[in-house]
Amino acid sequence: MTALQLVVADAQTKSANGAEGLVVFLFLAIALFFLLRSMTKHLRKAQLMKMNEAAEPAPDASPDDPPQVPSQP
């Protein structure tokens, strides 16, 4: 093998690795996007449920009692 053949073979290997790396990177970026979108949806749902629980009066409270506000940590 001549030096030119070695350089050409090395360049072809590097370009193939670069393409595979790009595909892996794009797959991970898309997976991260959907993961963050799902997490945001769940956090909004949990926050809404917490606000609804705080707005409901306690079952042992009479209607004349003021609503209980949860204390913040």
Residue pairs with C-beta under 8 A, 6 or more apart in sequence:
54 67
54 69
54 70
55 67
57 63
57 65
57 67
57 68
58 68
61 68
